[in-house]
Amino acid sequence: MSEISVVIPVYKCHETLPMLLSEIEKAIIKINVTYEVIFVYDGGPYYDWEVICELAEKNPNVIGIELSRNFGQHKAITAGLEKSIGEWVIVMDGDLQDNPKDIVALYNKAYNEDVDVVFAKRIFRNDPFLKKLFSKLFYKILEYLSETKQDYTIGNYGIYHRKVIDAILSMGDSIRILPCMVRWVGFKTTYVEVIHDERKYGKTSYTFLKLLHLALNIIFSFSDKLLRLTVKLGMFISLASILFAIIYLIKYFNGKITQLGYTSIIISIWFLSGMIVAILGMVGLYVGKTFEQTKKRPNYIIRSIVSKNEK
């Protein structure tokens, strides 16, 4: 059994993979443990998979998993977690923005202290300003809605004990978001401060729309507070409408109103109609996520696995 499994989702980052593997091996040598590196090819350009096959052919510690299509980063991570056998599991990106040198600090922190999870806390992020701003704003909103502590400086990069991984894999959620799931299962957690390096090749595949889609998935999967807020909003509107009606009835009986205003009617109709449509849309999203969950489709489908040492 390997002591460490390194799980890496791969999507449009074939240029960095040989260098990434070399840096991981240098870090592993320093801590002197047995290890495996699991590259999960999540669709994308096929030469990503070709590079993974070459690395697996040369290195017996490398395992390549080819998914049948692009399922998304976190489902690719799930595929790697389910195939991993290490007592400790490291999850990192394949674009070298997560520096492999930090593996030493992560492992030493986990091994020497009584903790189950050590996150890599990015004290500086080499990301565009708007992406960092959106991330910070989103986690503030998620923190409020989910009523849990969130940290926008923490991503997937970290080291996790096997019991944490097993707990995460036991969750039947169709929406897989690793940091949120780690926080949900609990366990003792700490962090080490790291520098988020600059992307050396290409550009991120996360567009604004993809980030927005991911954000909505997280909110609707890990929080029902929006539904509770709509109930409070509906009660507030009802009370306001009653007060509004009482005021206008008093004015009417006092002879101050002879003809109802067209403007106020139109404003009321548009306002209430907009609120109804928005609330129905939000409830529909929750119903849609519930529908996706009930279908019980697999989170991913594996097309092939390459490894010199079959597991």
TIMI-315292 format. One record per atom (N, C-alpha, C): residue in one letter; x, y, z. Coordinates in steps of 0.1 Angstrom, whole numbers, padded with zeros to 4 digits, always signed. Atoms other than C-alpha are relative to their C-alpha. Last residue first. Example, Ala and Ser with C-alpha at 12.3 -4.5 7.8 and 13.67 -1.06 7.14 Angstrom:
# residues 2
S-0009-0011+0000 S+0137-0011+0071 S-0008+0011+0008 A+0009-0012+0000 A+0123-0045+0078 A+0009+0012+0000 
//
This chain:
# residues 311
K+0004+0000-0014 K-0040-0024-0091 K-0010-0012+0002 E+0014+0000-0002 E-0021-0031-0123 E-0004-0001+0014 N+0003+0009-0011 N+0016-0022-0121 N-0016+0001+0002 K-0009+0011+0001 K+0027-0007-0154 K-0003-0010+0011 S-0009+0001-0011 S-0004+0015-0154 S+0009-0012-0002 V-0013+0005+0004 V-0030+0026-0179 V+0009+0001+0012 I-0010-0003-0010 I-0067+0028-0172 I+0013-0005-0005 S-0011+0009-0001 S-0095+0030-0198 S+0009+0004+0011 R-0002+0007+0013 R-0129+0044-0206 R+0012-0010+0000 I-0014+0002+0004 I-0139+0053-0171 I+0001-0008-0013 I-0002+0013+0007 I-0174+0067-0167 I+0014-0001-0004 Y-0010+0001+0011 Y-0181+0095-0142 Y+0000-0014-0006 N-0006-0013+0001 N-0206+0106-0115 N+0010+0001-0012 P-0014+0000-0005 P-0227+0075-0122 P+0006+0014-0002 R-0010+0003+0010 R-0264+0082-0127 R+0014+0000+0006 K-0011+0008-0004 K-0286+0081-0097 K+0009-0005-0011 K-0003+0008+0011 K-0316+0096-0114 K+0011-0010+0003 T+0009+0012+0000 T-0329+0108-0081 T+0004-0009-0011 Q-0004+0009-0011 Q-0300+0133-0077 Q-0007-0013-0001 E-0013+0005+0004 E-0307+0150-0110 E+0005-0010+0010 F+0003+0009+0011 F-0344+0154-0100 F+0013-0007-0005 T+0005+0012-0006 T-0333+0169-0067 T-0003-0010-0011 K-0012+0007-0006 K-0311+0194-0086 K-0005-0013+0007 G-0009+0005+0010 G-0341+0203-0108 G+0012-0008+0005 V+0007+0012+0004 V-0364+0207-0078 V+0008-0007-0011 Y-0001+0010-0010 Y-0339+0231-0063 Y-0007-0013-0004 L-0014+0005+0000 L-0337+0250-0096 L+0003-0011+0011 G-0002+0009+0011 G-0375+0251-0098 G+0015-0005-0001 V+0005+0013-0004 V-0377+0266-0064 V+0002-0010-0011 M-0009+0005-0010 M-0354+0294-0076 M-0005-0014+0005 G-0013+0005+0007 G-0374+0299-0107 G+0010-0006+0009 L+0003+0013+0007 L-0407+0300-0088 L+0012-0005-0007 I+0001+0011-0011 I-0392+0326-0064 I-0003-0013-0007 A-0013+0002-0006 A-0380+0348-0093 A+0000-0012+0010 V-0008+0007+0010 V-0413+0345-0112 V+0014-0004+0006 I+0006+0014+0002 I-0433+0354-0081 I+0008-0008-0010 M-0003+0007-0011 M-0411+0384-0073 M-0004-0015-0001 G-0014+0003+0000 G-0413+0397-0108 G+0005-0009+0011 S-0002+0010+0010 S-0450+0394-0108 S+0014-0004-0001 L+0004+0013-0005 L-0452+0412-0075 L+0002-0011-0010 F-0008+0004-0012 F-0431+0441-0087 F-0004-0014+0005 W-0014+0004+0005 W-0447+0443-0122 W+0008-0005+0012 I+0001+0012+0008 I-0483+0442-0108 I+0014-0005-0004 S+0003+0011-0009 S-0475+0467-0080 S+0000-0013-0008 I-0012+0003-0008 I-0458+0491-0104 I-0003-0012+0009 I-0010+0006+0008 I-0487+0489-0128 I+0012-0004+0008 I+0004+0013+0003 I-0513+0495-0101 I+0010-0007-0009 S-0002+0009-0012 S-0494+0524-0086 S-0004-0014-0003 T-0014+0002-0002 T-0491+0541-0121 T+0002-0010+0012 Y-0004+0010+0010 Y-0528+0537-0130 Y+0015-0004+0003 G-0010-0004+0010 G-0538+0556-0099 G+0004-0012-0008 L-0012+0007-0003 L-0571+0548-0081 L+0010+0003-0012 Q-0003+0009+0011 Q-0597+0575-0085 Q+0014-0007+0003 T+0012+0001+0008 T-0614+0595-0058 T+0002-0009-0012 I-0003+0007+0013 I-0588+0593-0031 I-0014-0002-0007 K-0013-0005+0006 K-0588+0618-0002 K+0003-0007-0013 G+0003-0007+0012 G-0625+0612+0006 G+0013+0006-0006 N-0001-0014-0003 N-0618+0602+0042 N-0002+0009-0012 F+0012-0004-0008 F-0631+0568+0034 F+0000+0014+0005 Y+0012+0001+0008 Y-0606+0564+0006 Y-0012+0005+0008 K+0001-0012+0009 K-0577+0577+0027 K-0012+0000-0009 I+0002-0012-0008 I-0584+0552+0054 I-0001+0012-0009 L+0014+0001-0004 L-0587+0524+0028 L-0004+0012+0009 Y+0008-0005+0011 Y-0554+0535+0013 Y-0015-0001+0003 I-0002-0014+0002 I-0536+0532+0046 I-0009+0006-0011 I+0007-0008-0011 I-0552+0499+0054 I+0002+0015-0002 A+0014+0000+0003 A-0542+0485+0019 A-0008+0008+0011 F+0003-0008+0012 F-0506+0495+0023 F-0015+0001-0002 L-0002-0014-0005 L-0504+0480+0058 L-0004+0010-0011 I+0011-0002-0009 I-0518+0447+0044 I+0000+0015+0005 S+0012-0001+0008 S-0494+0448+0014 S-0012+0003+0009 A+0000-0013+0006 A-0465+0454+0037 A-0012+0003-0008 L+0003-0010-0011 L-0475+0424+0058 L+0001+0014-0006 S+0014+0001-0004 S-0478+0402+0027 S-0003+0011+0011 I+0009-0006+0010 I-0445+0415+0013 I-0014+0000+0004 F-0002-0014-0001 F-0427+0407+0046 F-0009+0007-0010 M+0007-0005-0012 M-0443+0372+0047 M+0002+0015+0001 G+0014+0001+0002 G-0431+0365+0012 G-0009+0006+0011 L+0003-0010+0009 L-0396+0377+0020 L-0015+0001-0004 K+0000-0013-0007 K-0395+0355+0050 K-0003+0012-0009 V+0012+0000-0009 V-0406+0325+0029 V+0000+0013+0008 T+0012-0003+0008 T-0381+0335+0002 T-0012+0000+0009 L+0001-0015+0002 L-0353+0336+0028 L-0012+0004-0008 R+0005-0006-0013 R-0361+0300+0039 R-0001+0015-0001 L+0014+0004-0001 L-0358+0288+0003 L-0006+0007+0012 L+0007-0009+0010 L-0325+0307-0001 L-0015-0003+0001 K+0004-0012-0007 K-0313+0290+0031 K-0007+0009-0009 D+0014-0002+0003 D-0314+0256+0015 D-0005+0013+0006 S+0007-0009-0009 S-0276+0253+0013 S-0015+0001-0005 F-0004+0000-0014 F-0250+0228+0001 F-0008+0010+0009 S-0003+0013-0005 S-0263+0217-0033 S+0003+0000+0015 F+0012+0008+0000 F-0281+0249-0044 F+0002-0014+0006 I+0010-0006-0008 I-0251+0271-0034 I-0013-0009+0002 I-0004+0001-0014 I-0225+0248-0048 I-0011+0005+0009 N+0001+0014-0004 N-0243+0243-0081 N+0004-0002+0015 L+0014+0004-0002 L-0249+0280-0084 L-0001-0014+0005 A+0005-0007-0012 A-0212+0288-0079 A-0014-0004+0003 L-0006+0007-0012 L-0201+0261-0104 L-0006+0006+0013 H+0007+0013-0001 H-0225+0276-0130 H+0005-0008+0012 L+0013-0003-0005 L-0211+0311-0123 L-0008-0013+0002 L-0002-0003-0014 L-0175+0298-0126 L-0014+0003+0006 K-0002+0013-0007 K-0185+0282-0159 K+0002+0002+0015 L+0012+0007+0000 L-0200+0315-0171 L+0001-0014+0007 F+0009-0006-0010 F-0170+0335-0161 F-0013-0008+0001 T+0005-0013+0005 T-0147+0311-0180 T-0009+0005+0011 Y+0011-0005-0007 Y-0128+0283-0162 Y-0004+0014-0005 S+0012+0004+0007 S-0106+0267-0188 S-0012+0005+0007 T+0010+0008-0007 T-0076+0287-0174 T-0012-0004-0009 K+0009-0008-0009 K-0050+0299-0198 K-0010-0009+0006 G+0014-0001+0002 G-0021+0283-0217 G-0007+0009+0009 Y+0004+0003+0014 Y+0013+0275-0202 Y-0016+0002-0001 K-0012-0001+0009 K+0032+0287-0171 K-0005-0002-0015 R+0003+0010+0010 R+0002+0296-0148 R+0011+0001-0011 E+0005-0005+0013 E+0017+0318-0121 E-0002-0012-0009 D-0008-0004+0011 D+0022+0302-0087 D-0007+0005-0013 H+0006+0006+0012 H-0001+0302-0057 H+0008+0005-0012 I+0001-0010+0011 I+0023+0309-0028 I-0007-0007-0012 V-0008+0002+0013 V+0017+0287+0002 V-0002+0012-0009 E+0001-0011+0009 E+0005+0290+0039 E+0010-0003-0012 V-0014-0006+0001 V+0000+0257+0057 V-0001+0011-0011 Y-0004-0005+0013 Y-0035+0247+0069 Y+0015+0004+0001 T-0009-0012-0002 T-0054+0230+0097 T+0005+0004-0014 T-0006-0007+0012 T-0083+0206+0099 T+0009+0011+0004 K-0009-0010-0005 K-0096+0180+0124 K+0008+0006-0012 F-0014+0004-0003 F-0125+0160+0110 F+0009+0012+0004 G-0007-0004-0013 G-0157+0175+0096 G+0014-0005+0000 V-0002+0012-0007 V-0177+0157+0068 V+0008+0003+0013 W+0012+0006-0004 W-0191+0190+0056 W+0002-0012+0009 R+0005-0007-0012 R-0158+0208+0055 R-0013-0006+0005 V-0010+0002-0011 V-0143+0182+0032 V-0005+0007+0013 M+0003+0013-0006 M-0175+0182+0011 M+0010-0003+0011 C+0013+0000-0008 C-0172+0219+0006 C-0003-0013+0006 P-0002-0008-0012 P-0135+0217-0004 P-0013+0000+0009 L-0008+0005-0010 L-0142+0188-0028 L+0002+0008+0012 I-0009-0012-0002 I-0172+0200-0048 I+0009-0003+0012 R-0012+0003-0007 R-0191+0170-0062 R+0009+0012+0001 I-0008-0011+0001 I-0227+0175-0073 I+0012-0001+0009 S-0003+0000+0014 S-0243+0141-0076 S+0009+0012-0004 D+0003-0012+0008 D-0242+0138-0039 D+0004-0001-0014 G+0007+0003+0012 G-0242+0102-0025 G-0003+0012-0009 M+0011-0009+0002 M-0216+0108+0002 M-0006-0002-0014 S+0013+0006-0005 S-0196+0077+0010 S-0012+0009-0003 L+0005+0009+0011 L-0167+0090-0012 L-0013-0007+0004 I+0004-0008+0011 I-0163+0119+0012 I-0006-0009-0011 A+0013-0007-0003 A-0162+0097+0042 A-0005+0008-0011 D+0010+0010-0001 D-0136+0074+0026 D-0014+0006+0003 I+0004+0004+0014 I-0115+0104+0017 I-0011-0010+0000 V+0007-0012+0005 V-0116+0117+0053 V-0004-0003-0014 K+0014+0000-0006 K-0107+0082+0066 K-0008+0012-0005 R+0009+0009+0007 R-0078+0081+0041 R-0014+0000+0006 H-0002+0014-0005 H-0062+0112+0055 H-0010-0009-0007 Y+0012+0005-0007 Y-0063+0143+0033 Y+0003-0014+0004 I-0002+0014-0003 I-0035+0165+0020 I-0011-0005+0009 G-0001+0004-0014 G-0042+0198+0003 G+0003-0014+0001 Y-0013+0005-0004 Y-0048+0216-0030 Y+0001-0002+0015 N-0001+0015-0001 N-0085+0217-0038 N+0013-0005+0006 G+0006+0007+0011 G-0090+0254-0030 G+0001-0015+0002 I-0002+0015+0000 I-0083+0276+0000 I-0008-0006-0011 T-0014+0003+0003 T-0079+0314-0002 T+0003-0015-0001 Y-0002-0001+0014 Y-0117+0319-0005 Y+0015-0003-0004 D-0012-0008+0002 D-0122+0307+0030 D+0004+0000-0015 Q-0006+0002+0013 Q-0156+0295+0042 Q+0012+0009-0001 K-0012-0008+0002 K-0170+0291+0077 K+0006-0004-0013 T-0012+0007-0003 T-0205+0275+0076 T+0012+0010-0003 E-0002-0001-0014 E-0240+0291+0077 E+0012-0008+0004 S-0002+0014-0006 S-0246+0277+0042 S+0002+0000+0015 L+0011+0009+0004 L-0262+0310+0029 L+0002-0014+0007 Y+0013-0005-0005 Y-0239+0334+0047 Y-0011-0010-0002 E-0001+0000-0014 E-0207+0315+0040 E-0012+0004+0007 L+0002+0014-0003 L-0218+0310+0004 L+0001-0002+0015 I+0015+0004+0002 I-0223+0347+0000 I-0002-0014+0005 K+0007-0008-0010 K-0188+0355+0014 K-0015-0004+0000 Y-0002+0008-0012 Y-0174+0326-0007 Y-0006+0008+0012 F+0008+0012+0000 F-0189+0342-0038 F+0001-0007+0013 L+0014-0004-0001 L-0175+0377-0031 L-0009-0013+0001 K+0002-0006-0013 K-0140+0364-0026 K-0014+0003+0003 S-0002+0011-0010 S-0141+0342-0057 S-0003+0005+0014 F+0012+0008+0001 F-0156+0371-0078 F+0001-0012+0010 L+0011-0007-0006 L-0128+0394-0066 L-0013-0008+0000 K-0002+0000-0015 K-0101+0368-0073 K-0011+0008+0007 K+0002+0013-0005 K-0115+0362-0108 K+0002-0001+0015 L+0014+0003+0000 L-0118+0399-0115 L-0003-0014+0006 F+0007-0007-0011 F-0082+0405-0104 F-0015-0003+0001 P+0005-0013+0004 P-0068+0378-0127 P-0008+0007+0011 D+0012+0001+0009 D-0051+0349-0109 D-0004+0014-0003 N-0003-0005+0013 N-0017+0345-0093 N-0011-0002-0010 R+0006+0007+0011 R-0031+0341-0058 R+0004+0007-0013 F+0000-0008+0012 F-0011+0352-0028 F-0005-0009-0011 I-0001-0014-0005 I-0015+0339+0008 I+0002+0010-0012 R-0007-0009+0009 R-0029+0307-0007 R+0001+0014+0005 K+0006-0013-0001 K-0038+0283+0021 K+0008+0010-0008 A-0010-0010+0005 A-0028+0248+0012 A-0007+0013-0001 F+0002-0008+0012 F-0052+0227+0033 F+0012+0008-0003 V-0008-0012+0001 V-0041+0201+0058 V-0002+0007-0013 V+0000-0007+0013 V-0067+0175+0067 V+0009+0012+0002 D+0004+0009+0011 D-0068+0147+0093 D+0001+0007-0013 V+0010-0006+0009 V-0049+0165+0122 V-0003-0010-0012 D+0012+0009-0001 D-0029+0153+0152 D-0012+0006-0008 E+0011-0005-0008 E+0003+0170+0142 E-0012-0009-0001 N-0005-0004-0013 N+0036+0156+0130 N-0011+0005+0009 Y-0006+0012-0007 Y+0023+0136+0100 Y+0004+0004+0014 A+0010+0011-0003 A-0002+0162+0087 A+0006-0011+0009 K+0011-0006-0009 K+0022+0192+0091 K-0010-0011+0003 N-0006-0001-0013 N+0051+0171+0076 N-0010+0006+0010 Y-0001+0013-0006 Y+0029+0161+0047 Y+0006+0001+0014 L+0013+0005-0002 L+0018+0196+0038 L+0001-0014+0007 A+0005-0007-0011 A+0053+0211+0042 A-0014-0006+0004 V-0008+0003-0012 V+0068+0184+0019 V-0006+0007+0013 I+0004+0013-0005 I+0040+0187-0006 I+0007-0004+0013 D+0008-0001-0012 D+0047+0224-0009 D-0005-0013+0006 K-0009-0001-0011 K+0074+0217-0034 K-0007+0001+0013 P-0003+0013-0006 P+0047+0205-0058 P+0010+0000+0012 N-0014+0003+0001 N+0036+0241-0064 N+0003-0013+0007 D-0002+0006-0013 D-0001+0244-0071 D+0014-0006+0000 Q+0003-0012-0009 Q+0000+0268-0101 Q+0000-0005+0015 L-0012-0005-0008 L+0018+0239-0118 L-0003+0013+0007 D-0005-0011+0008 D-0011+0234-0144 D+0012+0006+0007 G-0010+0005+0009 G-0021+0199-0132 G+0007+0011-0007 D+0002-0003+0015 D-0041+0209-0102 D+0012-0004-0008 M-0006-0013+0006 M-0036+0193-0068 M-0004+0001-0014 V+0007-0004+0012 V-0051+0166-0045 V+0006+0013-0005 I-0002-0014+0004 I-0029+0148-0020 I-0008+0003-0013 V+0003-0003+0014 V-0041+0116-0004 V+0002+0015-0002 W+0002-0015+0002 W-0027+0101+0027 W-0002+0003-0014 E+0005-0004-0013 E-0030+0064+0036 E-0003+0015+0000 G-0010-0006-0010 G-0026+0058-0001 G-0007+0003+0013 I-0002+0010-0011 I-0049+0035-0021 I+0008+0005+0011 S-0012-0001-0008 S-0063+0058-0048 S+0000-0010+0011 K-0011+0010+0005 K-0088+0045-0074 K+0012+0001+0009 E+0006+0014-0001 E-0119+0061-0057 E+0011-0010-0004 L+0001+0004-0014 L-0099+0094-0051 L-0005-0015+0001 G-0014+0002-0005 G-0089+0096-0088 G-0001-0005+0015 A-0005+0012+0007 A-0125+0092-0100 A+0013-0004+0005 T+0007+0011-0007 T-0137+0118-0074 T+0005-0013-0006 I-0006+0002-0012 I-0111+0142-0088 I-0006-0012+0008 A-0013+0006+0003 A-0125+0138-0122 A+0008-0003+0012 K+0003+0014+0002 K-0159+0145-0107 K+0012-0008-0005 H+0002+0006-0013 H-0144+0177-0093 H-0005-0015-0001 Q-0012+0001-0009 Q-0129+0189-0125 Q-0003-0009+0012 G-0003-0011-0009 G-0158+0183-0148 G+0011-0003+0010 F+0010+0000-0011 F-0173+0153-0166 F+0001+0012+0010 N-0002-0010-0010 N-0155+0157-0199 N-0011+0000+0010 R+0002-0013+0005 R-0158+0124-0218 R+0003+0010+0011 S+0006+0001+0014 S-0152+0087-0215 S-0003+0013-0006 L+0014-0001-0001 L-0127+0093-0186 L-0006+0000-0014 E+0007-0007+0011 E-0092+0081-0190 E-0015+0000+0001 I+0014+0003+0002 I-0073+0072-0159 I-0006+0008-0010 G+0008-0009+0009 G-0035+0071-0159 G-0015-0005-0001 I+0012+0006+0005 I-0015+0056-0131 I-0008+0010-0008 V+0010-0008+0007 V+0021+0066-0124 V-0012-0008-0005 N+0008-0006-0010 N+0043+0048-0099 N-0011+0009-0005 P+0010+0009-0007 P+0056+0024-0124 P-0008+0006+0010 N-0001-0001-0015 N+0072+0053-0144 N-0010-0010+0006 K-0014-0001-0005 K+0081+0050-0181 K+0001-0001+0015 E-0008+0011+0006 E+0048+0036-0195 E+0014+0001+0006 A+0004+0012-0007 A+0027+0058-0171 A+0009-0012-0005 L-0005+0000-0014 L+0045+0089-0183 L-0002-0013+0007 E-0014+0000+0001 E+0039+0081-0220 E+0006+0000+0014 C-0004+0014+0004 C+0003+0072-0213 C+0015-0001-0001 I+0002+0008-0012 I-0002+0106-0195 I+0004-0015-0003 V-0011-0003-0009 V+0013+0124-0225 V-0001-0008+0013 E-0013+0006+0006 E-0010+0106-0249 E+0012+0003+0009 W+0000+0014-0003 W-0040+0115-0226 W+0013-0007-0006 D-0001+0001-0014 D-0033+0152-0228 D+0002-0015+0004 Y-0014+0002-0003 Y-0027+0147-0265 Y+0003+0001+0015 Y-0004+0014-0002 Y-0064+0140-0268 Y+0015-0001+0003 P-0009+0005+0012 P-0074+0176-0263 P+0006-0014+0003 G-0010-0010+0005 G-0101+0179-0236 G+0008-0006-0011 G+0004-0005+0013 G-0117+0149-0218 G+0011+0010-0005 D+0015-0004+0000 D-0111+0146-0181 D-0004+0006-0013 Y+0002-0008+0013 Y-0078+0127-0181 Y-0015+0003-0001 V+0013+0003+0005 V-0072+0117-0145 V-0003+0009-0012 F+0004-0011+0009 F-0035+0115-0135 F-0014-0004-0006 I+0012+0004+0008 I-0029+0093-0105 I-0004+0012-0008 V+0005-0012+0006 V+0006+0096-0089 V-0011-0004-0010 E+0006+0001+0013 E+0015+0068-0065 E-0005+0013-0005 Y+0010-0010+0006 Y+0037+0069-0035 Y-0005-0006-0013 T+0005+0006+0012 T+0060+0051-0011 T-0011+0009-0005 V+0012+0008-0001 V+0076+0075+0014 V-0003-0007-0013 N-0004+0014+0000 N+0110+0092+0018 N-0012-0009+0003 I+0008+0006-0011 I+0099+0127+0028 I+0001-0015+0001 K-0004-0007-0012 K+0126+0144+0006 K-0007-0006+0013 I-0013+0005-0005 I+0122+0118-0021 I+0004+0006+0013 I+0002+0013-0006 I+0085+0127-0024 I+0013-0006+0006 A+0006-0003-0013 A+0093+0164-0031 A-0002-0013+0008 K-0010-0007-0009 K+0117+0155-0059 K-0005+0002+0014 E-0009+0010-0004 E+0091+0130-0073 E+0011+0006+0009 I+0007+0008-0011 I+0064+0157-0073 I+0010-0010+0005 E+0000-0008-0012 E+0088+0181-0092 E-0007-0008+0012 S-0013-0001-0005 S+0094+0155-0119 S+0001+0007+0013 L-0003+0013-0006 L+0057+0147-0122 L+0014+0000+0005 L+0008+0002-0012 L+0049+0184-0127 L+0004-0013+0007 M-0007-0009-0010 M+0077+0189-0153 M-0007-0002+0014 P-0013+0005-0003 P+0063+0160-0173 P+0008+0007+0011 L+0000+0013-0007 L+0027+0172-0169 L+0014-0006+0003 T-0006-0001-0013 T+0032+0209-0177 T+0001-0014+0007 E-0013-0005+0000 E+0027+0208-0214 E+0007-0001+0013 H-0010+0010+0003 H-0003+0185-0212 H+0015+0005+0000 C-0013-0004-0006 C-0024+0211-0195 C+0011-0010-0002 K-0007-0010+0007 K-0057+0211-0213 K+0013+0005+0007 Y+0009-0006+0010 Y-0077+0192-0187 Y+0008+0011-0007 V-0007-0006+0011 V-0060+0169-0162 V-0010+0004-0011 P+0009-0001+0012 P-0073+0161-0128 P+0007+0007-0011 I-0001-0013+0008 I-0044+0153-0104 I-0010-0001-0012 V+0011+0000+0010 V-0046+0128-0075 V+0000+0013-0008 V+0002-0013+0005 V-0014+0122-0055 V-0010-0001-0012 S+0006-0001+0013 S-0015+0091-0034 S-0002+0014-0004 I+0006-0012+0006 I+0008+0088-0004 I-0005-0002-0014 E+0003-0009-0011 E+0017+0059+0018 E-0007+0013-0004 S-0007-0012+0001 S+0013+0034-0010 S-0003+0009+0013 M+0008-0012+0000 M+0000+0000+0000 M+0009+0013+0000 
//
